[in-house]
Amino acid sequence: MSEAKSNGLPRLVIAAPHSHAGKTTITLALMAALSRRGLRVAPFKVGPDYIDPQLHRRAAGRASYNLDTYLVQPDRVQETFADAARDADIAVVEGVMGLFDGSSPTSRVGSTAEVASLLQAPIVLVVDASGMAASVGALIRGFRTYDPEVRVAGVILNRLGGEGHYRYLLPALEQEGVEVLGYLPKQLDVEIPERHLGLLPASEEDRVTPLLDRLSDLGEQYIDLDHTIALARTAPAPTPKDVSSLLSQSSAPRVRVAWAQDEVFHFTYQENLDLLSAAGVEIVMFSPLWDAALPENIDAVWLGGGFPELHAEALAANTPMRQAIRAGGENGLPIYAECGGFMYLCEWLEDQHGQRYPQVGLISGGTRMTDRLQQFGYAEATFLHDTLLGPAGTTVRGHRFHYSVYEPGGAPLDCAYQITRKRTGESHLEGFRHRHVLATYFHVHLGSQPGMASYFAAFCGRRKCQ
C-alpha cells in the first residue's frame, strides 16, 4: 500500500446513528478481514472503553488505543493516534454511542464526530436498516449535513434481510452521494454476547476466536474491502505531530511493578502501560487468580479493573496470593487498585448470587454486587493528600462504571480523593488509603495529567531505596 501513503495514513472512523447499531461487529469484521489480507491494521476506540480494545487486539494483532477528548487534551489525542499508527497500512477507529453523542446535547465535545474531525478521517456510518426502506436516505442526508466539518463519506448497512433488501435500498443511498461499502445480513451466530460491563472480554478464548474467524469471513463476503481501502485513502495528510515528548524516557529510578493480568483483571488503557514504561517502569505481569506468589523483586503492585465478582470463589481459594498481597501492603509496598482491583483488596466480596467470599483484606469492609448500575460516566479526582500517583492538589480525569456498592467495615478509612461527576457537578470523598495502598472505583487515565506516570515511578523508586 505504498501509494496510499502519499496522502497520509489511510484511515476510517466507524460510527453509527445510535448505540447497538452494530459498530463493534462491523469494526471487528473489517479489522479481521483486512488483517487476513496481510495489511497492518492500527485499531483505535473512541471513549473510555476497555473491552472493545481487547477484541480489537485479537482481530488486528496489535494493541488498540483509546482516543478520548475528555480524558486527555485534543492535541494529545492526535499525538497518540500518530504514534500508535506510524507503521500501519490502515487505521480503523471504532466510535462510541451515536456519531454526535458527547458530553453535551448541543456540542460535539467528547463525541466520535469530534475525534473524526481531529483526525481528518472519513466516517463510515453503520446503519441498522433491518426495518427501513426509503427512510435510510433521509437518515444519511441528516447525518451528512448536520455538521459541515464532519465528513460522513461511506455507509455499511447492518442486519438486512438479504441481497434483495440491500438492492432495494441502494438507490436511496446513492442519490445522497455516499459511498455504499456493503452490508451484513442478519446473523444470529455472530451476535457478540454482552456482560453487565459491556461486551464479551477477549480473555474468553474459546468464544472469541471462532467469532472473529466468522466475522472475517462475513467481511470478505459482504463488504467491498477494495472500496473500503480506497475510501480510507482519501483522508488528507495530517499535520505532522511531534510525539517525541509523549513517551520520552524519564530519569526516575527503574522500578519493577507487578501488573495483574488474567481472566479477572484485564481492564487497562494501553497508553497507561506505555507511559509507565517510558517513565522507567518495568511491567511484570502476574495472575492473582493462578499464581501462588507475587513476582520477585517488585517495587509496587497495580491491580486494574475486571470481573472479580465472576471469580470471587477462585480468588478466595488462592490463599497464598491473598496473603502475599496483604503482607506486602502492610509492610509498605505501594499498591494501586481501581474498581475490580479495589473490590479484591477489600475484606470480602458478595457476588451476584448473594455468596460472600473473603478477599485480600487491606481495605476495611467489602463490596456487594447489585443488579443496577451504581456509577457511570466521566469524573475528576482532586487529591486531598499526597498519594503514590501525585501530590495533594493534583487533579486527574477518569471514569467510573460499576454495579457493586462498597459497605464500610469497622476500621475508619482515610480518603485521598474528592471525586466530582462531570455531568452533575456533585462531589464526594473516595480513594481509600492505607499505608502506601490507594484503592478506588475511579479508573484513571495517566495521560490526563502530564508527569503522573513519572511521579508514580519516582515514588516507587524512593521506596525502593529506603
Summary of the structure (lengths in Angstrom):
residues: 466
radius of gyration: 22.9
end to end distance: 53.8
largest distance: 73.1
contacts: 1644
relative contact order: 0.12
helix: 33%
strand: 28%
